[in-house]
């Protein structure tokens, strides 16, 4: 019999070390996981709230909105409306996991298995994270961002910086490149480039150029629309990128701020696309590790029961008519799907052989799962691997709510032979970020006229923008663009449904 | 594999304090409104304990492009009885809840907890004692520090590097300490020199210079200078506030409660804002006594009413302890307005001749029975008297209060920060 990792609920730092080593043994030997080096930090409840308000990051620039979130979380935490997460894990190398000091030894084991191995493996291997994030560079970049924002505040005043950041935050969800570009993001180089760019501008600045007479300006109108759009890189759906590159009257530091916000938004982009998979992976991994540790006799039956209790809480899926229902629980769905894949690989039924000929009965559970974890995101994962058995298990059904339909909401498909594929397709679509976010792009700039910026929102299925919010965001956009901005909502047939026009607010002082 | 376990619990807390302050600053007017609203509903002792306030989200809203409406499709778990093609009524139980983005409740108020300090600061933010004019150099605890040249001794933290280096340079030049470049040049010459004799000469000179530069240090303890600071007394405004409260039998419990609330606010305001404010508590029936705050707020007493007794007591105390040329004197009086008929003249005389001339500001608060209709009947004897005095130009402010909720607005009104028109008060 192996030695127990701990007795009771108490732990100290040696216990954590033992727990980590035991988890690591299972994770690398049994599950074949490949992780970044781990860094485990023990924090208090207040520090956890801190982390909440700065999107989980250990360091972040200062902004009032983080204070607002902190106050909000703190109020609900104090009233007991909200529990705190047991952990937060950061996609960085080394991979930092925050553990709450209140956790019992069992919970720490669970959390280490979950975050330091489950999430960690996913961060390191999933293609989206590889493509979009730079785990080595993120902490340095955040440090740079923090200092840069602080230095801007010193030089240009807090109000001005706040104005720019407010506007950038409002456009954050539209500051993302959705398709992989030429090169991988390298945040360390990014930081150096920012410095060099400024230095270069200062070095080559020569006021004389201003006085050199220009030749007869090329007639702008001579540019064909095609050529003009090409010059500006239009259409462009990354609004922050467009502003950073093309807004006529932004100061260099403002462009740099937009760039910072854009990079941070980009960094979180993969996370929003892989909620189900990420949590599913981590939950599956912690479940496997905990079970193995229990089988080896390294944690007691009592501790294992404690684990099972919190585990079942985490993967609980309320039904749609339940008070607690608020959509699919990514933990529940993800974990169920991972277990289901395990079942299909090891004990397939005829139905599974028909639906999943590639993996059914392959018997190499971890091989299949590692491949899935590396190469899919939520949408494609659900679209491929949600099995009929699981749809029956969750008793899924598809509702179609057409406001035109007087009879009510139609049940479009249910968990039966006719409906499986449609339910699955629809659920996959619900997890497609490209579909959830409004599809807005810059289509043109009226260069010869009043420099109005023209945006299109391609309305899908009649779902338009919330009016008050849209106006406010556009106001921010206009403030950055410094000329009028118009947003046109068009449906699939190019019919204009609505048009917004917003003028920039006058600057408080000469810019 | 290497693993680091770090204990972050010892890190200093309040990492997000700055963000919080930024947030409060931005939401200041909203929070202030909320604080005042909350304080009306609360018990007086709790008012200054801080606590939860809620502000409308409006100005603090962070907008995003959000989509809404249109045709919606959703996949839900937990089907019990539906089959394909069923129709569910829209607002019935069968319909799913709004599955809009989790942000939701943007219309809702935003609730959060303020600490005691934050609360009181916001609560008292725009209040001040009017006309705090007489400033005097007080004897204690009012020292400021200012720079005063350089000194040859001091703590290492105060070393003035520029001055030290400057002096060292002057000394080196004066004593002709050989420069580094000179030495280097000589050394080069020695290396190049072929003539033995000349070379020996050069070496000797080099040695001489070397010895000299050793004798004359680059920086000598003599050169070191420290920044000197000296303390200067700062003028401080000294003020005294007299709290005069009627506790006679004609005051009902309700009236006493109003008066006490008013003084409690005044007390907190002064304690918090002005370090150098003395507070004198005087309560009176048909005779007046100076009491401590405990007795003032909680002690029972009853009897007839002679307002002049309190005024006399105040005037005596002023004469004994607070020289009007050194002190800013304020008074706040709370009463139900009853006074014995014969006392009116005496009170009026005391007020005009002894008290008002030395006072910066005199506030009179008349408390009434809840319901307040009594006010319409006729003005009380005290009110009539004070009204006459005020019309003849005395610095007197008068307010009537009959409900708890009026206390704070009246208080705020009396001590509001006034920009210029202090004298405009008729």
HADDOCK unambig.tbl for C-alpha pairs under 7 A between the chains (distance, minus, plus):
assign (segid A and resid 37 and name CA) (segid B and resid 1 and name CA) 6.78 0.50 0.50
assign (segid A and resid 37 and name CA) (segid B and resid 2 and name CA) 6.59 0.50 0.50
assign (segid A and resid 37 and name CA) (segid B and resid 3 and name CA) 6.47 0.50 0.50
assign (segid A and resid 38 and name CA) (segid B and resid 3 and name CA) 5.24 0.50 0.50
assign (segid A and resid 38 and name CA) (segid B and resid 4 and name CA) 6.67 0.50 0.50
assign (segid A and resid 39 and name CA) (segid B and resid 3 and name CA) 5.72 0.50 0.50
assign (segid A and resid 39 and name CA) (segid B and resid 4 and name CA) 4.70 0.50 0.50
assign (segid A and resid 39 and name CA) (segid B and resid 5 and name CA) 5.93 0.50 0.50
assign (segid A and resid 40 and name CA) (segid B and resid 4 and name CA) 6.03 0.50 0.50
assign (segid A and resid 40 and name CA) (segid B and resid 5 and name CA) 4.65 0.50 0.50
assign (segid A and resid 40 and name CA) (segid B and resid 6 and name CA) 6.08 0.50 0.50
assign (segid A and resid 41 and name CA) (segid B and resid 5 and name CA) 5.71 0.50 0.50
assign (segid A and resid 41 and name CA) (segid B and resid 6 and name CA) 4.61 0.50 0.50
assign (segid A and resid 41 and name CA) (segid B and resid 7 and name CA) 5.69 0.50 0.50
assign (segid A and resid 41 and name CA) (segid B and resid 8 and name CA) 6.10 0.50 0.50
assign (segid A and resid 42 and name CA) (segid B and resid 6 and name CA) 6.33 0.50 0.50
assign (segid A and resid 42 and name CA) (segid B and resid 7 and name CA) 4.99 0.50 0.50
assign (segid A and resid 42 and name CA) (segid B and resid 8 and name CA) 5.54 0.50 0.50
assign (segid A and resid 42 and name CA) (segid B and resid 9 and name CA) 6.46 0.50 0.50
assign (segid A and resid 43 and name CA) (segid B and resid 7 and name CA) 6.89 0.50 0.50
assign (segid A and resid 43 and name CA) (segid B and resid 8 and name CA) 5.23 0.50 0.50
assign (segid A and resid 43 and name CA) (segid B and resid 9 and name CA) 4.88 0.50 0.50
assign (segid A and resid 44 and name CA) (segid B and resid 9 and name CA) 5.64 0.50 0.50
assign (segid A and resid 50 and name CA) (segid B and resid 15 and name CA) 6.88 0.50 0.50
assign (segid A and resid 50 and name CA) (segid B and resid 16 and name CA) 6.10 0.50 0.50
assign (segid A and resid 62 and name CA) (segid B and resid 19 and name CA) 5.90 0.50 0.50
assign (segid A and resid 63 and name CA) (segid B and resid 19 and name CA) 5.71 0.50 0.50
assign (segid A and resid 64 and name CA) (segid B and resid 19 and name CA) 5.08 0.50 0.50
assign (segid A and resid 64 and name CA) (segid B and resid 20 and name CA) 6.62 0.50 0.50
assign (segid A and resid 64 and name CA) (segid B and resid 22 and name CA) 4.91 0.50 0.50
assign (segid A and resid 64 and name CA) (segid B and resid 23 and name CA) 4.41 0.50 0.50
assign (segid A and resid 65 and name CA) (segid B and resid 23 and name CA) 6.69 0.50 0.50
assign (segid A and resid 66 and name CA) (segid B and resid 19 and name CA) 6.01 0.50 0.50
assign (segid A and resid 67 and name CA) (segid B and resid 16 and name CA) 6.60 0.50 0.50
assign (segid A and resid 67 and name CA) (segid B and resid 19 and name CA) 4.27 0.50 0.50
assign (segid A and resid 67 and name CA) (segid B and resid 20 and name CA) 4.03 0.50 0.50
assign (segid A and resid 67 and name CA) (segid B and resid 23 and name CA) 5.46 0.50 0.50
assign (segid A and resid 68 and name CA) (segid B and resid 20 and name CA) 6.67 0.50 0.50
assign (segid A and resid 68 and name CA) (segid B and resid 23 and name CA) 5.90 0.50 0.50
assign (segid A and resid 71 and name CA) (segid B and resid 112 and name CA) 5.64 0.50 0.50
assign (segid A and resid 72 and name CA) (segid B and resid 111 and name CA) 6.80 0.50 0.50
assign (segid A and resid 72 and name CA) (segid B and resid 112 and name CA) 5.73 0.50 0.50
assign (segid A and resid 75 and name CA) (segid B and resid 112 and name CA) 4.98 0.50 0.50
assign (segid A and resid 75 and name CA) (segid B and resid 113 and name CA) 5.88 0.50 0.50
assign (segid A and resid 170 and name CA) (segid B and resid 62 and name CA) 6.60 0.50 0.50
assign (segid A and resid 170 and name CA) (segid B and resid 63 and name CA) 5.70 0.50 0.50
assign (segid A and resid 170 and name CA) (segid B and resid 64 and name CA) 5.33 0.50 0.50
assign (segid A and resid 171 and name CA) (segid B and resid 64 and name CA) 6.86 0.50 0.50
assign (segid A and resid 319 and name CA) (segid B and resid 77 and name CA) 5.41 0.50 0.50
assign (segid A and resid 319 and name CA) (segid B and resid 78 and name CA) 4.63 0.50 0.50
assign (segid A and resid 320 and name CA) (segid B and resid 76 and name CA) 5.95 0.50 0.50
assign (segid A and resid 320 and name CA) (segid B and resid 77 and name CA) 5.74 0.50 0.50
assign (segid A and resid 320 and name CA) (segid B and resid 78 and name CA) 5.89 0.50 0.50
assign (segid A and resid 320 and name CA) (segid B and resid 96 and name CA) 6.77 0.50 0.50
assign (segid A and resid 394 and name CA) (segid B and resid 77 and name CA) 5.31 0.50 0.50
assign (segid A and resid 394 and name CA) (segid B and resid 78 and name CA) 5.99 0.50 0.50
assign (segid A and resid 395 and name CA) (segid B and resid 77 and name CA) 5.42 0.50 0.50
assign (segid A and resid 395 and name CA) (segid B and resid 78 and name CA) 4.92 0.50 0.50
assign (segid A and resid 395 and name CA) (segid B and resid 79 and name CA) 5.07 0.50 0.50
assign (segid A and resid 396 and name CA) (segid B and resid 75 and name CA) 6.47 0.50 0.50
assign (segid A and resid 396 and name CA) (segid B and resid 76 and name CA) 5.45 0.50 0.50
assign (segid A and resid 396 and name CA) (segid B and resid 77 and name CA) 4.36 0.50 0.50
assign (segid A and resid 396 and name CA) (segid B and resid 78 and name CA) 6.15 0.50 0.50
assign (segid A and resid 396 and name CA) (segid B and resid 79 and name CA) 6.05 0.50 0.50
assign (segid A and resid 397 and name CA) (segid B and resid 75 and name CA) 5.52 0.50 0.50
assign (segid A and resid 397 and name CA) (segid B and resid 76 and name CA) 5.59 0.50 0.50
assign (segid A and resid 397 and name CA) (segid B and resid 77 and name CA) 6.54 0.50 0.50
assign (segid A and resid 397 and name CA) (segid B and resid 79 and name CA) 6.25 0.50 0.50
assign (segid A and resid 398 and name CA) (segid B and resid 74 and name CA) 5.66 0.50 0.50
assign (segid A and resid 398 and name CA) (segid B and resid 75 and name CA) 4.40 0.50 0.50
assign (segid A and resid 398 and name CA) (segid B and resid 76 and name CA) 6.49 0.50 0.50
assign (segid A and resid 399 and name CA) (segid B and resid 73 and name CA) 5.67 0.50 0.50
assign (segid A and resid 399 and name CA) (segid B and resid 74 and name CA) 5.32 0.50 0.50
assign (segid A and resid 399 and name CA) (segid B and resid 75 and name CA) 6.29 0.50 0.50
assign (segid A and resid 400 and name CA) (segid B and resid 72 and name CA) 5.97 0.50 0.50
assign (segid A and resid 400 and name CA) (segid B and resid 73 and name CA) 4.64 0.50 0.50
assign (segid A and resid 400 and name CA) (segid B and resid 74 and name CA) 6.70 0.50 0.50
assign (segid A and resid 401 and name CA) (segid B and resid 71 and name CA) 5.60 0.50 0.50
assign (segid A and resid 401 and name CA) (segid B and resid 72 and name CA) 4.95 0.50 0.50
assign (segid A and resid 401 and name CA) (segid B and resid 73 and name CA) 6.10 0.50 0.50
assign (segid A and resid 402 and name CA) (segid B and resid 71 and name CA) 4.58 0.50 0.50
assign (segid A and resid 402 and name CA) (segid B and resid 72 and name CA) 6.48 0.50 0.50
assign (segid A and resid 403 and name CA) (segid B and resid 70 and name CA) 6.87 0.50 0.50
assign (segid A and resid 403 and name CA) (segid B and resid 71 and name CA) 6.36 0.50 0.50
assign (segid A and resid 407 and name CA) (segid B and resid 87 and name CA) 6.43 0.50 0.50
assign (segid A and resid 408 and name CA) (segid B and resid 87 and name CA) 5.53 0.50 0.50
assign (segid A and resid 408 and name CA) (segid B and resid 88 and name CA) 5.29 0.50 0.50
assign (segid A and resid 408 and name CA) (segid B and resid 89 and name CA) 4.86 0.50 0.50
assign (segid A and resid 408 and name CA) (segid B and resid 90 and name CA) 5.24 0.50 0.50
assign (segid A and resid 409 and name CA) (segid B and resid 87 and name CA) 5.37 0.50 0.50
assign (segid A and resid 409 and name CA) (segid B and resid 88 and name CA) 5.02 0.50 0.50
assign (segid A and resid 409 and name CA) (segid B and resid 89 and name CA) 6.53 0.50 0.50
assign (segid A and resid 409 and name CA) (segid B and resid 90 and name CA) 6.29 0.50 0.50
assign (segid A and resid 410 and name CA) (segid B and resid 85 and name CA) 6.20 0.50 0.50
assign (segid A and resid 410 and name CA) (segid B and resid 86 and name CA) 5.85 0.50 0.50
assign (segid A and resid 410 and name CA) (segid B and resid 87 and name CA) 4.58 0.50 0.50
assign (segid A and resid 410 and name CA) (segid B and resid 88 and name CA) 6.38 0.50 0.50
assign (segid A and resid 411 and name CA) (segid B and resid 83 and name CA) 6.95 0.50 0.50
assign (segid A and resid 411 and name CA) (segid B and resid 84 and name CA) 5.38 0.50 0.50
assign (segid A and resid 411 and name CA) (segid B and resid 85 and name CA) 5.34 0.50 0.50
assign (segid A and resid 411 and name CA) (segid B and resid 86 and name CA) 5.27 0.50 0.50
assign (segid A and resid 411 and name CA) (segid B and resid 87 and name CA) 6.19 0.50 0.50
assign (segid A and resid 412 and name CA) (segid B and resid 84 and name CA) 5.54 0.50 0.50
assign (segid A and resid 412 and name CA) (segid B and resid 85 and name CA) 6.00 0.50 0.50
assign (segid A and resid 413 and name CA) (segid B and resid 84 and name CA) 5.08 0.50 0.50
assign (segid A and resid 414 and name CA) (segid B and resid 83 and name CA) 6.35 0.50 0.50
assign (segid A and resid 414 and name CA) (segid B and resid 84 and name CA) 6.01 0.50 0.50
assign (segid A and resid 423 and name CA) (segid B and resid 75 and name CA) 6.79 0.50 0.50
assign (segid A and resid 426 and name CA) (segid B and resid 75 and name CA) 6.77 0.50 0.50
assign (segid A and resid 427 and name CA) (segid B and resid 75 and name CA) 5.76 0.50 0.50
assign (segid A and resid 438 and name CA) (segid B and resid 66 and name CA) 6.97 0.50 0.50
assign (segid A and resid 438 and name CA) (segid B and resid 67 and name CA) 6.43 0.50 0.50
assign (segid A and resid 461 and name CA) (segid B and resid 70 and name CA) 5.78 0.50 0.50
assign (segid A and resid 461 and name CA) (segid B and resid 71 and name CA) 5.37 0.50 0.50
assign (segid A and resid 462 and name CA) (segid B and resid 70 and name CA) 4.16 0.50 0.50
assign (segid A and resid 462 and name CA) (segid B and resid 71 and name CA) 6.09 0.50 0.50
assign (segid A and resid 463 and name CA) (segid B and resid 67 and name CA) 5.90 0.50 0.50
assign (segid A and resid 463 and name CA) (segid B and resid 68 and name CA) 5.32 0.50 0.50
assign (segid A and resid 463 and name CA) (segid B and resid 69 and name CA) 4.89 0.50 0.50
assign (segid A and resid 463 and name CA) (segid B and resid 70 and name CA) 3.96 0.50 0.50
assign (segid A and resid 463 and name CA) (segid B and resid 71 and name CA) 6.70 0.50 0.50
assign (segid A and resid 464 and name CA) (segid B and resid 67 and name CA) 5.29 0.50 0.50
assign (segid A and resid 464 and name CA) (segid B and resid 68 and name CA) 5.70 0.50 0.50
assign (segid A and resid 464 and name CA) (segid B and resid 69 and name CA) 6.55 0.50 0.50
assign (segid A and resid 465 and name CA) (segid B and resid 65 and name CA) 6.47 0.50 0.50
assign (segid A and resid 465 and name CA) (segid B and resid 66 and name CA) 5.43 0.50 0.50
assign (segid A and resid 465 and name CA) (segid B and resid 67 and name CA) 4.27 0.50 0.50
assign (segid A and resid 465 and name CA) (segid B and resid 68 and name CA) 6.00 0.50 0.50
assign (segid A and resid 466 and name CA) (segid B and resid 66 and name CA) 5.58 0.50 0.50
assign (segid A and resid 466 and name CA) (segid B and resid 67 and name CA) 5.69 0.50 0.50
assign (segid A and resid 466 and name CA) (segid B and resid 68 and name CA) 6.02 0.50 0.50
assign (segid A and resid 469 and name CA) (segid B and resid 63 and name CA) 5.12 0.50 0.50
assign (segid A and resid 469 and name CA) (segid B and resid 64 and name CA) 6.04 0.50 0.50
assign (segid A and resid 469 and name CA) (segid B and resid 65 and name CA) 6.30 0.50 0.50
assign (segid A and resid 470 and name CA) (segid B and resid 64 and name CA) 6.97 0.50 0.50
assign (segid A and resid 470 and name CA) (segid B and resid 65 and name CA) 5.48 0.50 0.50
assign (segid A and resid 472 and name CA) (segid B and resid 63 and name CA) 6.23 0.50 0.50
assign (segid A and resid 473 and name CA) (segid B and resid 63 and name CA) 5.86 0.50 0.50
assign (segid A and resid 473 and name CA) (segid B and resid 64 and name CA) 6.17 0.50 0.50
assign (segid A and resid 473 and name CA) (segid B and resid 65 and name CA) 6.82 0.50 0.50
